[in-house]
């Protein structure tokens, strides 16, 4: 009888280091905070001399946009900006 056993070639790919995942999240959060903060403040009128200040509806839009950033990038675009740059995708 002929041996028809084929070795398993679907070995799991190595997981990224935990520090990469944590660093990617921190950098993504700060990037989203500043970029989306300035964007929302520019559109809804919350810019100040020192940056931006968001209250009420503009703050809600801002926080929703941060959540949307993480959801959209992770679910539809293959990972956030810093996850992709640091190769921290699981």
PDB file with SEQRES, HELIX, SHEET and CRYST1 records, atoms N, CA, C and O in Angstrom:
SEQRES   1 A   90  UNK UNK UNK UNK UNK UNK UNK UNK UNK UNK UNK UNK UNK          
SEQRES   2 A   90  UNK UNK UNK UNK UNK UNK UNK UNK UNK UNK UNK UNK UNK          
SEQRES   3 A   90  UNK UNK UNK UNK UNK UNK UNK UNK UNK UNK UNK UNK UNK          
SEQRES   4 A   90  UNK UNK UNK UNK UNK UNK UNK UNK UNK UNK UNK UNK UNK          
SEQRES   5 A   90  UNK UNK UNK UNK UNK UNK UNK UNK UNK UNK UNK UNK UNK          
SEQRES   6 A   90  UNK UNK UNK UNK UNK UNK UNK UNK UNK UNK UNK UNK UNK          
SEQRES   7 A   90  UNK UNK UNK UNK UNK UNK UNK UNK UNK UNK UNK UNK              
HELIX    1 AA1 UNK A   18  UNK A   44  1                                  27    
HELIX    2 AA2 UNK A   57  UNK A   76  1                                  20    
HELIX    3 AA3 UNK A   81  UNK A   85  1                                   5    
CRYST1    1.000    1.000    1.000  90.00  90.00  90.00 P 1           1          
ATOM      1  N   UNK A   1       0.817  -1.171   0.000  1.00  0.00           N  
ATOM      2  CA  UNK A   1       0.000   0.000   0.000  1.00  0.00           C  
ATOM      3  C   UNK A   1       0.867   1.242   0.000  1.00  0.00           C  
ATOM      4  O   UNK A   1       1.930   1.278   0.620  1.00  0.00           O  
ATOM      5  N   UNK A   2       0.405   2.243  -0.693  1.00  0.00           N  
ATOM      6  CA  UNK A   2       1.132   3.492  -0.832  1.00  0.00           C  
ATOM      7  C   UNK A   2       0.748   4.445   0.309  1.00  0.00           C  
ATOM      8  O   UNK A   2      -0.423   4.545   0.674  1.00  0.00           O  
ATOM      9  N   UNK A   3       1.738   5.137   0.860  1.00  0.00           N  
ATOM     10  CA  UNK A   3       1.470   6.095   1.938  1.00  0.00           C  
ATOM     11  C   UNK A   3       0.926   7.385   1.329  1.00  0.00           C  
ATOM     12  O   UNK A   3       1.632   8.079   0.598  1.00  0.00           O  
ATOM     13  N   UNK A   4      -0.320   7.698   1.632  1.00  0.00           N  
ATOM     14  CA  UNK A   4      -0.968   8.884   1.061  1.00  0.00           C  
ATOM     15  C   UNK A   4      -1.083  10.015   2.076  1.00  0.00           C  
ATOM     16  O   UNK A   4      -1.832  10.970   1.873  1.00  0.00           O  
ATOM     17  N   UNK A   5      -0.344   9.898   3.152  1.00  0.00           N  
ATOM     18  CA  UNK A   5      -0.398  10.944   4.169  1.00  0.00           C  
ATOM     19  C   UNK A   5       0.338  12.187   3.659  1.00  0.00           C  
ATOM     20  O   UNK A   5       1.514  12.122   3.299  1.00  0.00           O  
ATOM     21  N   UNK A   6      -0.374  13.318   3.635  1.00  0.00           N  
ATOM     22  CA  UNK A   6       0.206  14.591   3.222  1.00  0.00           C  
ATOM     23  C   UNK A   6       0.457  15.408   4.484  1.00  0.00           C  
ATOM     24  O   UNK A   6      -0.452  15.595   5.293  1.00  0.00           O  
ATOM     25  N   UNK A   7       1.681  15.894   4.658  1.00  0.00           N  
ATOM     26  CA  UNK A   7       1.958  16.676   5.863  1.00  0.00           C  
ATOM     27  C   UNK A   7       1.101  17.941   5.910  1.00  0.00           C  
ATOM     28  O   UNK A   7       0.772  18.531   4.881  1.00  0.00           O  
ATOM     29  N   UNK A   8       0.756  18.332   7.119  1.00  0.00           N  
ATOM     30  CA  UNK A   8      -0.077  19.509   7.328  1.00  0.00           C  
ATOM     31  C   UNK A   8       0.732  20.762   6.991  1.00  0.00           C  
ATOM     32  O   UNK A   8       1.728  21.066   7.647  1.00  0.00           O  
ATOM     33  N   UNK A   9       0.292  21.478   5.965  1.00  0.00           N  
ATOM     34  CA  UNK A   9       0.992  22.683   5.556  1.00  0.00           C  
ATOM     35  C   UNK A   9       0.248  23.943   5.982  1.00  0.00           C  
ATOM     36  O   UNK A   9       0.571  25.042   5.530  1.00  0.00           O  
ATOM     37  N   UNK A  10      -0.721  23.789   6.828  1.00  0.00           N  
ATOM     38  CA  UNK A  10      -1.492  24.933   7.303  1.00  0.00           C  
ATOM     39  C   UNK A  10      -1.106  25.277   8.732  1.00  0.00           C  
ATOM     40  O   UNK A  10      -1.967  25.473   9.590  1.00  0.00           O  
ATOM     41  N   UNK A  11       0.196  25.348   8.978  1.00  0.00           N  
ATOM     42  CA  UNK A  11       0.646  25.686  10.319  1.00  0.00           C  
ATOM     43  C   UNK A  11       0.258  27.133  10.621  1.00  0.00           C  
ATOM     44  O   UNK A  11       0.291  27.996   9.744  1.00  0.00           O  
ATOM     45  N   UNK A  12      -0.105  27.377  11.865  1.00  0.00           N  
ATOM     46  CA  UNK A  12      -0.539  28.729  12.208  1.00  0.00           C  
ATOM     47  C   UNK A  12       0.584  29.737  12.052  1.00  0.00           C  
ATOM     48  O   UNK A  12       1.740  29.458  12.371  1.00  0.00           O  
ATOM     49  N   UNK A  13       0.222  30.922  11.552  1.00  0.00           N  
ATOM     50  CA  UNK A  13       1.238  31.958  11.400  1.00  0.00           C  
ATOM     51  C   UNK A  13       1.585  32.521  12.775  1.00  0.00           C  
ATOM     52  O   UNK A  13       0.740  32.542  13.670  1.00  0.00           O  
ATOM     53  N   UNK A  14       2.801  32.968  12.942  1.00  0.00           N  
ATOM     54  CA  UNK A  14       3.205  33.481  14.257  1.00  0.00           C  
ATOM     55  C   UNK A  14       2.402  34.728  14.626  1.00  0.00           C  
ATOM     56  O   UNK A  14       2.134  35.587  13.786  1.00  0.00           O  
ATOM     57  N   UNK A  15       2.030  34.801  15.889  1.00  0.00           N  
ATOM     58  CA  UNK A  15       1.271  35.942  16.393  1.00  0.00           C  
ATOM     59  C   UNK A  15       2.219  37.118  16.615  1.00  0.00           C  
ATOM     60  O   UNK A  15       3.381  36.916  16.967  1.00  0.00           O  
ATOM     61  N   UNK A  16       1.727  38.359  16.411  1.00  0.00           N  
ATOM     62  CA  UNK A  16       2.599  39.511  16.676  1.00  0.00           C  
ATOM     63  C   UNK A  16       2.858  39.656  18.172  1.00  0.00           C  
ATOM     64  O   UNK A  16       2.071  39.195  18.999  1.00  0.00           O  
ATOM     65  N   UNK A  17       3.951  40.292  18.499  1.00  0.00           N  
ATOM     66  CA  UNK A  17       4.304  40.512  19.901  1.00  0.00           C  
ATOM     67  C   UNK A  17       3.259  41.403  20.563  1.00  0.00           C  
ATOM     68  O   UNK A  17       2.690  42.288  19.924  1.00  0.00           O  
ATOM     69  N   UNK A  18       3.019  41.165  21.824  1.00  0.00           N  
ATOM     70  CA  UNK A  18       2.010  41.927  22.566  1.00  0.00           C  
ATOM     71  C   UNK A  18       2.347  43.407  22.585  1.00  0.00           C  
ATOM     72  O   UNK A  18       1.445  44.241  22.499  1.00  0.00           O  
ATOM     73  N   UNK A  19       3.621  43.755  22.695  1.00  0.00           N  
ATOM     74  CA  UNK A  19       3.998  45.166  22.737  1.00  0.00           C  
ATOM     75  C   UNK A  19       3.611  45.872  21.454  1.00  0.00           C  
ATOM     76  O   UNK A  19       3.267  47.053  21.485  1.00  0.00           O  
ATOM     77  N   UNK A  20       3.658  45.172  20.313  1.00  0.00           N  
ATOM     78  CA  UNK A  20       3.242  45.784  19.043  1.00  0.00           C  
ATOM     79  C   UNK A  20       1.755  46.087  19.038  1.00  0.00           C  
ATOM     80  O   UNK A  20       1.332  47.143  18.569  1.00  0.00           O  
ATOM     81  N   UNK A  21       0.969  45.168  19.556  1.00  0.00           N  
ATOM     82  CA  UNK A  21      -0.480  45.349  19.589  1.00  0.00           C  
ATOM     83  C   UNK A  21      -0.854  46.514  20.500  1.00  0.00           C  
ATOM     84  O   UNK A  21      -1.695  47.340  20.146  1.00  0.00           O  
ATOM     85  N   UNK A  22      -0.228  46.576  21.671  1.00  0.00           N  
ATOM     86  CA  UNK A  22      -0.513  47.652  22.628  1.00  0.00           C  
ATOM     87  C   UNK A  22      -0.058  48.997  22.069  1.00  0.00           C  
ATOM     88  O   UNK A  22      -0.793  49.982  22.141  1.00  0.00           O  
ATOM     89  N   UNK A  23       1.147  49.041  21.515  1.00  0.00           N  
ATOM     90  CA  UNK A  23       1.658  50.282  20.948  1.00  0.00           C  
ATOM     91  C   UNK A  23       0.790  50.753  19.780  1.00  0.00           C  
ATOM     92  O   UNK A  23       0.522  51.947  19.648  1.00  0.00           O  
ATOM     93  N   UNK A  24       0.353  49.825  18.942  1.00  0.00           N  
ATOM     94  CA  UNK A  24      -0.512  50.185  17.812  1.00  0.00           C  
ATOM     95  C   UNK A  24      -1.815  50.795  18.314  1.00  0.00           C  
ATOM     96  O   UNK A  24      -2.283  51.788  17.757  1.00  0.00           O  
ATOM     97  N   UNK A  25      -2.408  50.215  19.359  1.00  0.00           N  
ATOM     98  CA  UNK A  25      -3.656  50.764  19.900  1.00  0.00           C  
ATOM     99  C   UNK A  25      -3.439  52.170  20.448  1.00  0.00           C  
ATOM    100  O   UNK A  25      -4.240  53.066  20.184  1.00  0.00           O  
ATOM    101  N   UNK A  26      -2.366  52.372  21.206  1.00  0.00           N  
ATOM    102  CA  UNK A  26      -2.094  53.687  21.792  1.00  0.00           C  
ATOM    103  C   UNK A  26      -1.875  54.724  20.692  1.00  0.00           C  
ATOM    104  O   UNK A  26      -2.444  55.814  20.747  1.00  0.00           O  
ATOM    105  N   UNK A  27      -1.064  54.395  19.703  1.00  0.00           N  
ATOM    106  CA  UNK A  27      -0.806  55.328  18.609  1.00  0.00           C  
ATOM    107  C   UNK A  27      -2.062  55.588  17.783  1.00  0.00           C  
ATOM    108  O   UNK A  27      -2.296  56.717  17.352  1.00  0.00           O  
ATOM    109  N   UNK A  28      -2.866  54.559  17.562  1.00  0.00           N  
ATOM    110  CA  UNK A  28      -4.133  54.739  16.851  1.00  0.00           C  
ATOM    111  C   UNK A  28      -5.067  55.656  17.616  1.00  0.00           C  
ATOM    112  O   UNK A  28      -5.714  56.523  17.028  1.00  0.00           O  
ATOM    113  N   UNK A  29      -5.139  55.468  18.924  1.00  0.00           N  
ATOM    114  CA  UNK A  29      -6.030  56.301  19.726  1.00  0.00           C  
ATOM    115  C   UNK A  29      -5.598  57.771  19.668  1.00  0.00           C  
ATOM    116  O   UNK A  29      -6.430  58.650  19.445  1.00  0.00           O  
ATOM    117  N   UNK A  30      -4.305  58.041  19.867  1.00  0.00           N  
ATOM    118  CA  UNK A  30      -3.835  59.421  19.815  1.00  0.00           C  
ATOM    119  C   UNK A  30      -3.976  60.020  18.421  1.00  0.00           C  
ATOM    120  O   UNK A  30      -4.336  61.189  18.284  1.00  0.00           O  
ATOM    121  N   UNK A  31      -3.699  59.237  17.393  1.00  0.00           N  
ATOM    122  CA  UNK A  31      -3.866  59.718  16.027  1.00  0.00           C  
ATOM    123  C   UNK A  31      -5.328  60.054  15.758  1.00  0.00           C  
ATOM    124  O   UNK A  31      -5.633  61.127  15.236  1.00  0.00           O  
ATOM    125  N   UNK A  32      -6.234  59.142  16.112  1.00  0.00           N  
ATOM    126  CA  UNK A  32      -7.660  59.392  15.909  1.00  0.00           C  
ATOM    127  C   UNK A  32      -8.125  60.585  16.730  1.00  0.00           C  
ATOM    128  O   UNK A  32      -8.909  61.403  16.250  1.00  0.00           O  
ATOM    129  N   UNK A  33      -7.644  60.688  17.970  1.00  0.00           N  
ATOM    130  CA  UNK A  33      -8.045  61.791  18.840  1.00  0.00           C  
ATOM    131  C   UNK A  33      -7.685  63.132  18.208  1.00  0.00           C  
ATOM    132  O   UNK A  33      -8.541  64.009  18.098  1.00  0.00           O  
ATOM    133  N   UNK A  34      -6.440  63.302  17.795  1.00  0.00           N  
ATOM    134  CA  UNK A  34      -6.008  64.593  17.270  1.00  0.00           C  
ATOM    135  C   UNK A  34      -6.565  64.871  15.887  1.00  0.00           C  
ATOM    136  O   UNK A  34      -7.069  65.966  15.640  1.00  0.00           O  
ATOM    137  N   UNK A  35      -6.486  63.919  14.990  1.00  0.00           N  
ATOM    138  CA  UNK A  35      -6.954  64.152  13.620  1.00  0.00           C  
ATOM    139  C   UNK A  35      -8.463  64.348  13.597  1.00  0.00           C  
ATOM    140  O   UNK A  35      -8.954  65.323  13.029  1.00  0.00           O  
ATOM    141  N   UNK A  36      -9.199  63.429  14.209  1.00  0.00           N  
ATOM    142  CA  UNK A  36     -10.658  63.550  14.204  1.00  0.00           C  
ATOM    143  C   UNK A  36     -11.119  64.726  15.054  1.00  0.00           C  
ATOM    144  O   UNK A  36     -12.125  65.360  14.734  1.00  0.00           O  
ATOM    145  N   UNK A  37     -10.401  65.027  16.129  1.00  0.00           N  
ATOM    146  CA  UNK A  37     -10.742  66.185  16.948  1.00  0.00           C  
ATOM    147  C   UNK A  37     -10.646  67.478  16.158  1.00  0.00           C  
ATOM    148  O   UNK A  37     -11.560  68.302  16.191  1.00  0.00           O  
ATOM    149  N   UNK A  38      -9.541  67.657  15.447  1.00  0.00           N  
ATOM    150  CA  UNK A  38      -9.389  68.859  14.638  1.00  0.00           C  
ATOM    151  C   UNK A  38     -10.394  68.883  13.493  1.00  0.00           C  
ATOM    152  O   UNK A  38     -10.908  69.946  13.145  1.00  0.00           O  
ATOM    153  N   UNK A  39     -10.678  67.736  12.908  1.00  0.00           N  
ATOM    154  CA  UNK A  39     -11.646  67.664  11.813  1.00  0.00           C  
ATOM    155  C   UNK A  39     -13.048  68.052  12.288  1.00  0.00           C  
ATOM    156  O   UNK A  39     -13.704  68.894  11.675  1.00  0.00           O  
ATOM    157  N   UNK A  40     -13.500  67.439  13.375  1.00  0.00           N  
ATOM    158  CA  UNK A  40     -14.828  67.748  13.913  1.00  0.00           C  
ATOM    159  C   UNK A  40     -14.881  69.194  14.380  1.00  0.00           C  
ATOM    160  O   UNK A  40     -15.874  69.883  14.146  1.00  0.00           O  
ATOM    161  N   UNK A  41     -13.832  69.662  15.036  1.00  0.00           N  
ATOM    162  CA  UNK A  41     -13.803  71.050  15.514  1.00  0.00           C  
ATOM    163  C   UNK A  41     -13.820  72.034  14.341  1.00  0.00           C  
ATOM    164  O   UNK A  41     -14.451  73.088  14.426  1.00  0.00           O  
ATOM    165  N   UNK A  42     -13.144  71.702  13.267  1.00  0.00           N  
ATOM    166  CA  UNK A  42     -13.133  72.589  12.102  1.00  0.00           C  
ATOM    167  C   UNK A  42     -14.500  72.655  11.445  1.00  0.00           C  
ATOM    168  O   UNK A  42     -14.935  73.721  11.011  1.00  0.00           O  
ATOM    169  N   UNK A  43     -15.171  71.530  11.373  1.00  0.00           N  
ATOM    170  CA  UNK A  43     -16.482  71.484  10.718  1.00  0.00           C  
ATOM    171  C   UNK A  43     -17.568  72.088  11.604  1.00  0.00           C  
ATOM    172  O   UNK A  43     -18.414  72.840  11.122  1.00  0.00           O  
ATOM    173  N   UNK A  44     -17.547  71.762  12.897  1.00  0.00           N  
ATOM    174  CA  UNK A  44     -18.627  72.187  13.791  1.00  0.00           C  
ATOM    175  C   UNK A  44     -18.274  73.398  14.652  1.00  0.00           C  
ATOM    176  O   UNK A  44     -19.048  73.764  15.537  1.00  0.00           O  
ATOM    177  N   UNK A  45     -17.138  74.019  14.414  1.00  0.00           N  
ATOM    178  CA  UNK A  45     -16.800  75.260  15.079  1.00  0.00           C  
ATOM    179  C   UNK A  45     -16.280  75.132  16.492  1.00  0.00           C  
ATOM    180  O   UNK A  45     -16.723  75.877  17.366  1.00  0.00           O  
ATOM    181  N   UNK A  46     -15.378  74.237  16.752  1.00  0.00           N  
ATOM    182  CA  UNK A  46     -14.818  74.094  18.089  1.00  0.00           C  
ATOM    183  C   UNK A  46     -13.336  74.386  18.162  1.00  0.00           C  
ATOM    184  O   UNK A  46     -12.698  74.079  19.169  1.00  0.00           O  
ATOM    185  N   UNK A  47     -12.763  74.986  17.097  1.00  0.00           N  
ATOM    186  CA  UNK A  47     -11.323  75.292  17.098  1.00  0.00           C  
ATOM    187  C   UNK A  47     -11.044  76.464  18.014  1.00  0.00           C  
ATOM    188  O   UNK A  47     -11.825  77.412  18.085  1.00  0.00           O  
ATOM    189  N   UNK A  48      -9.912  76.393  18.721  1.00  0.00           N  
ATOM    190  CA  UNK A  48      -9.452  77.480  19.580  1.00  0.00           C  
ATOM    191  C   UNK A  48      -8.012  77.801  19.215  1.00  0.00           C  
ATOM    192  O   UNK A  48      -7.423  77.142  18.358  1.00  0.00           O  
ATOM    193  N   UNK A  49      -7.445  78.809  19.861  1.00  0.00           N  
ATOM    194  CA  UNK A  49      -6.045  79.163  19.602  1.00  0.00           C  
ATOM    195  C   UNK A  49      -5.102  78.044  20.018  1.00  0.00           C  
ATOM    196  O   UNK A  49      -4.041  77.868  19.419  1.00  0.00           O  
ATOM    197  N   UNK A  50      -5.483  77.290  21.037  1.00  0.00           N  
ATOM    198  CA  UNK A  50      -4.623  76.228  21.566  1.00  0.00           C  
ATOM    199  C   UNK A  50      -4.970  74.842  21.042  1.00  0.00           C  
ATOM    200  O   UNK A  50      -4.387  73.860  21.501  1.00  0.00           O  
ATOM    201  N   UNK A  51      -5.882  74.729  20.115  1.00  0.00           N  
ATOM    202  CA  UNK A  51      -6.268  73.416  19.595  1.00  0.00           C  
ATOM    203  C   UNK A  51      -7.747  73.362  19.306  1.00  0.00           C  
ATOM    204  O   UNK A  51      -8.240  74.015  18.386  1.00  0.00           O  
ATOM    205  N   UNK A  52      -8.464  72.564  20.111  1.00  0.00           N  
ATOM    206  CA  UNK A  52      -9.903  72.460  19.917  1.00  0.00           C  
ATOM    207  C   UNK A  52     -10.590  72.199  21.244  1.00  0.00           C  
ATOM    208  O   UNK A  52      -9.997  71.673  22.186  1.00  0.00           O  
ATOM    209  N   UNK A  53     -11.862  72.583  21.291  1.00  0.00           N  
ATOM    210  CA  UNK A  53     -12.688  72.358  22.470  1.00  0.00           C  
ATOM    211  C   UNK A  53     -14.066  71.947  21.979  1.00  0.00           C  
ATOM    212  O   UNK A  53     -14.733  72.698  21.268  1.00  0.00           O  
ATOM    213  N   UNK A  54     -14.483  70.753  22.361  1.00  0.00           N  
ATOM    214  CA  UNK A  54     -15.756  70.218  21.885  1.00  0.00           C  
ATOM    215  C   UNK A  54     -16.710  70.018  23.057  1.00  0.00           C  
ATOM    216  O   UNK A  54     -16.342  69.456  24.088  1.00  0.00           O  
ATOM    217  N   UNK A  55     -17.933  70.485  22.880  1.00  0.00           N  
ATOM    218  CA  UNK A  55     -18.979  70.356  23.902  1.00  0.00           C  
ATOM    219  C   UNK A  55     -20.271  69.928  23.233  1.00  0.00           C  
ATOM    220  O   UNK A  55     -20.496  70.210  22.056  1.00  0.00           O  
ATOM    221  N   UNK A  56     -21.108  69.254  23.979  1.00  0.00           N  
ATOM    222  CA  UNK A  56     -22.443  68.906  23.491  1.00  0.00           C  
ATOM    223  C   UNK A  56     -22.426  67.992  22.290  1.00  0.00           C  
ATOM    224  O   UNK A  56     -21.770  66.950  22.295  1.00  0.00           O  
ATOM    225  N   UNK A  57     -23.157  68.392  21.254  1.00  0.00           N  
ATOM    226  CA  UNK A  57     -23.307  67.577  20.054  1.00  0.00           C  
ATOM    227  C   UNK A  57     -21.968  67.323  19.365  1.00  0.00           C  
ATOM    228  O   UNK A  57     -21.719  66.218  18.885  1.00  0.00           O  
ATOM    229  N   UNK A  58     -21.111  68.335  19.315  1.00  0.00           N  
ATOM    230  CA  UNK A  58     -19.816  68.135  18.651  1.00  0.00           C  
ATOM    231  C   UNK A  58     -18.965  67.096  19.383  1.00  0.00           C  
ATOM    232  O   UNK A  58     -18.222  66.350  18.745  1.00  0.00           O  
ATOM    233  N   UNK A  59     -19.064  67.039  20.703  1.00  0.00           N  
ATOM    234  CA  UNK A  59     -18.334  66.018  21.469  1.00  0.00           C  
ATOM    235  C   UNK A  59     -18.888  64.625  21.187  1.00  0.00           C  
ATOM    236  O   UNK A  59     -18.127  63.664  21.077  1.00  0.00           O  
ATOM    237  N   UNK A  60     -20.197  64.514  21.071  1.00  0.00           N  
ATOM    238  CA  UNK A  60     -20.817  63.218  20.756  1.00  0.00           C  
ATOM    239  C   UNK A  60     -20.390  62.761  19.364  1.00  0.00           C  
ATOM    240  O   UNK A  60     -20.056  61.593  19.166  1.00  0.00           O  
ATOM    241  N   UNK A  61     -20.401  63.684  18.399  1.00  0.00           N  
ATOM    242  CA  UNK A  61     -19.954  63.357  17.043  1.00  0.00           C  
ATOM    243  C   UNK A  61     -18.491  62.920  17.063  1.00  0.00           C  
ATOM    244  O   UNK A  61     -18.113  61.974  16.372  1.00  0.00           O  
ATOM    245  N   UNK A  62     -17.684  63.600  17.844  1.00  0.00           N  
ATOM    246  CA  UNK A  62     -16.271  63.278  17.962  1.00  0.00           C  
ATOM    247  C   UNK A  62     -16.064  61.868  18.514  1.00  0.00           C  
ATOM    248  O   UNK A  62     -15.318  61.079  17.933  1.00  0.00           O  
ATOM    249  N   UNK A  63     -16.718  61.547  19.628  1.00  0.00           N  
ATOM    250  CA  UNK A  63     -16.555  60.214  20.214  1.00  0.00           C  
ATOM    251  C   UNK A  63     -17.095  59.126  19.286  1.00  0.00           C  
ATOM    252  O   UNK A  63     -16.510  58.047  19.184  1.00  0.00           O  
ATOM    253  N   UNK A  64     -18.205  59.408  18.615  1.00  0.00           N  
ATOM    254  CA  UNK A  64     -18.750  58.437  17.655  1.00  0.00           C  
ATOM    255  C   UNK A  64     -17.783  58.229  16.496  1.00  0.00           C  
ATOM    256  O   UNK A  64     -17.659  57.116  15.986  1.00  0.00           O  
ATOM    257  N   UNK A  65     -17.099  59.288  16.076  1.00  0.00           N  
ATOM    258  CA  UNK A  65     -16.150  59.142  14.967  1.00  0.00           C  
ATOM    259  C   UNK A  65     -14.920  58.326  15.379  1.00  0.00           C  
ATOM    260  O   UNK A  65     -14.346  57.618  14.552  1.00  0.00           O  
ATOM    261  N   UNK A  66     -14.515  58.418  16.638  1.00  0.00           N  
ATOM    262  CA  UNK A  66     -13.397  57.590  17.117  1.00  0.00           C  
ATOM    263  C   UNK A  66     -13.802  56.110  17.108  1.00  0.00           C  
ATOM    264  O   UNK A  66     -13.039  55.254  16.659  1.00  0.00           O  
ATOM    265  N   UNK A  67     -14.992  55.824  17.601  1.00  0.00           N  
ATOM    266  CA  UNK A  67     -15.488  54.443  17.582  1.00  0.00           C  
ATOM    267  C   UNK A  67     -15.589  53.953  16.143  1.00  0.00           C  
ATOM    268  O   UNK A  67     -15.181  52.833  15.834  1.00  0.00           O  
ATOM    269  N   UNK A  68     -16.135  54.792  15.260  1.00  0.00           N  
ATOM    270  CA  UNK A  68     -16.278  54.419  13.852  1.00  0.00           C  
ATOM    271  C   UNK A  68     -14.913  54.168  13.208  1.00  0.00           C  
ATOM    272  O   UNK A  68     -14.779  53.269  12.377  1.00  0.00           O  
ATOM    273  N   UNK A  69     -13.915  54.941  13.578  1.00  0.00           N  
ATOM    274  CA  UNK A  69     -12.559  54.740  13.050  1.00  0.00           C  
ATOM    275  C   UNK A  69     -12.083  53.317  13.325  1.00  0.00           C  
ATOM    276  O   UNK A  69     -11.623  52.622  12.419  1.00  0.00           O  
ATOM    277  N   UNK A  70     -12.196  52.887  14.586  1.00  0.00           N  
ATOM    278  CA  UNK A  70     -11.723  51.550  14.941  1.00  0.00           C  
ATOM    279  C   UNK A  70     -12.570  50.459  14.291  1.00  0.00           C  
ATOM    280  O   UNK A  70     -12.027  49.464  13.813  1.00  0.00           O  
ATOM    281  N   UNK A  71     -13.873  50.629  14.267  1.00  0.00           N  
ATOM    282  CA  UNK A  71     -14.755  49.614  13.693  1.00  0.00           C  
ATOM    283  C   UNK A  71     -14.540  49.493  12.188  1.00  0.00           C  
ATOM    284  O   UNK A  71     -14.339  48.392  11.675  1.00  0.00           O  
ATOM    285  N   UNK A  72     -14.581  50.612  11.484  1.00  0.00           N  
ATOM    286  CA  UNK A  72     -14.467  50.579  10.020  1.00  0.00           C  
ATOM    287  C   UNK A  72     -13.097  50.072   9.588  1.00  0.00           C  
ATOM    288  O   UNK A  72     -13.001  49.203   8.721  1.00  0.00           O  
ATOM    289  N   UNK A  73     -12.046  50.606  10.182  1.00  0.00           N  
ATOM    290  CA  UNK A  73     -10.707  50.185   9.763  1.00  0.00           C  
ATOM    291  C   UNK A  73     -10.459  48.713  10.074  1.00  0.00           C  
ATOM    292  O   UNK A  73      -9.896  48.003   9.241  1.00  0.00           O  
ATOM    293  N   UNK A  74     -10.860  48.242  11.241  1.00  0.00           N  
ATOM    294  CA  UNK A  74     -10.609  46.839  11.591  1.00  0.00           C  
ATOM    295  C   UNK A  74     -11.496  45.882  10.815  1.00  0.00           C  
ATOM    296  O   UNK A  74     -11.037  44.817  10.402  1.00  0.00           O  
ATOM    297  N   UNK A  75     -12.743  46.236  10.611  1.00  0.00           N  
ATOM    298  CA  UNK A  75     -13.675  45.302   9.978  1.00  0.00           C  
ATOM    299  C   UNK A  75     -13.586  45.315   8.456  1.00  0.00           C  
ATOM    300  O   UNK A  75     -13.650  44.261   7.823  1.00  0.00           O  
ATOM    301  N   UNK A  76     -13.440  46.502   7.864  1.00  0.00           N  
ATOM    302  CA  UNK A  76     -13.534  46.606   6.412  1.00  0.00           C  
ATOM    303  C   UNK A  76     -12.221  46.903   5.701  1.00  0.00           C  
ATOM    304  O   UNK A  76     -12.103  46.632   4.506  1.00  0.00           O  
ATOM    305  N   UNK A  77     -11.243  47.446   6.392  1.00  0.00           N  
ATOM    306  CA  UNK A  77     -10.011  47.851   5.719  1.00  0.00           C  
ATOM    307  C   UNK A  77      -8.789  47.050   6.151  1.00  0.00           C  
ATOM    308  O   UNK A  77      -7.665  47.427   5.818  1.00  0.00           O  
ATOM    309  N   UNK A  78      -8.975  45.979   6.866  1.00  0.00           N  
ATOM    310  CA  UNK A  78      -7.864  45.092   7.204  1.00  0.00           C  
ATOM    311  C   UNK A  78      -6.988  45.551   8.350  1.00  0.00           C  
ATOM    312  O   UNK A  78      -5.865  45.066   8.491  1.00  0.00           O  
ATOM    313  N   UNK A  79      -7.456  46.452   9.158  1.00  0.00           N  
ATOM    314  CA  UNK A  79      -6.688  46.909  10.314  1.00  0.00           C  
ATOM    315  C   UNK A  79      -6.503  48.415  10.304  1.00  0.00           C  
ATOM    316  O   UNK A  79      -6.578  49.059   9.257  1.00  0.00           O  
ATOM    317  N   UNK A  80      -6.263  48.961  11.477  1.00  0.00           N  
ATOM    318  CA  UNK A  80      -6.065  50.402  11.591  1.00  0.00           C  
ATOM    319  C   UNK A  80      -4.716  50.798  11.007  1.00  0.00           C  
ATOM    320  O   UNK A  80      -3.903  49.947  10.648  1.00  0.00           O  
ATOM    321  N   UNK A  81      -4.500  52.084  10.921  1.00  0.00           N  
ATOM    322  CA  UNK A  81      -3.271  52.589  10.309  1.00  0.00           C  
ATOM    323  C   UNK A  81      -2.040  52.056  11.031  1.00  0.00           C  
ATOM    324  O   UNK A  81      -1.134  51.515  10.398  1.00  0.00           O  
ATOM    325  N   UNK A  82      -2.004  52.205  12.356  1.00  0.00           N  
ATOM    326  CA  UNK A  82      -0.824  51.781  13.103  1.00  0.00           C  
ATOM    327  C   UNK A  82      -0.718  50.267  13.212  1.00  0.00           C  
ATOM    328  O   UNK A  82       0.394  49.747  13.307  1.00  0.00           O  
ATOM    329  N   UNK A  83      -1.830  49.542  13.201  1.00  0.00           N  
ATOM    330  CA  UNK A  83      -1.756  48.074  13.182  1.00  0.00           C  
ATOM    331  C   UNK A  83      -1.058  47.596  11.922  1.00  0.00           C  
ATOM    332  O   UNK A  83      -0.261  46.658  11.948  1.00  0.00           O  
ATOM    333  N   UNK A  84      -1.371  48.254  10.831  1.00  0.00           N  
ATOM    334  CA  UNK A  84      -0.767  47.856   9.564  1.00  0.00           C  
ATOM    335  C   UNK A  84       0.703  48.248   9.509  1.00  0.00           C  
ATOM    336  O   UNK A  84       1.536  47.476   9.033  1.00  0.00           O  
ATOM    337  N   UNK A  85       1.030  49.455   9.996  1.00  0.00           N  
ATOM    338  CA  UNK A  85       2.425  49.896   9.971  1.00  0.00           C  
ATOM    339  C   UNK A  85       3.314  49.055  10.886  1.00  0.00           C  
ATOM    340  O   UNK A  85       4.455  48.753  10.536  1.00  0.00           O  
ATOM    341  N   UNK A  86       2.797  48.678  12.055  1.00  0.00           N  
ATOM    342  CA  UNK A  86       3.579  47.887  13.011  1.00  0.00           C  
ATOM    343  C   UNK A  86       3.411  46.381  12.831  1.00  0.00           C  
ATOM    344  O   UNK A  86       3.990  45.593  13.578  1.00  0.00           O  
ATOM    345  N   UNK A  87       2.618  45.988  11.841  1.00  0.00           N  
ATOM    346  CA  UNK A  87       2.334  44.566  11.581  1.00  0.00           C  
ATOM    347  C   UNK A  87       1.837  43.876  12.850  1.00  0.00           C  
ATOM    348  O   UNK A  87       2.352  42.836  13.262  1.00  0.00           O  
ATOM    349  N   UNK A  88       0.813  44.494  13.458  1.00  0.00           N  
ATOM    350  CA  UNK A  88       0.285  43.996  14.717  1.00  0.00           C  
ATOM    351  C   UNK A  88      -1.095  43.372  14.553  1.00  0.00           C  
ATOM    352  O   UNK A  88      -1.870  43.326  15.509  1.00  0.00           O  
ATOM    353  N   UNK A  89      -1.410  42.891  13.357  1.00  0.00           N  
ATOM    354  CA  UNK A  89      -2.705  42.264  13.119  1.00  0.00           C  
ATOM    355  C   UNK A  89      -2.708  40.838  13.620  1.00  0.00           C  
ATOM    356  O   UNK A  89      -1.741  40.103  13.420  1.00  0.00           O  
ATOM    357  N   UNK A  90      -3.795  40.442  14.273  1.00  0.00           N  
ATOM    358  CA  UNK A  90      -3.944  39.056  14.721  1.00  0.00           C  
ATOM    359  C   UNK A  90      -4.690  38.253  13.711  1.00  0.00           C  
ATOM    360  O   UNK A  90      -4.913  37.060  13.914  1.00  0.00           O  
TER     361      UNK A  90                                                      
END                                                                             
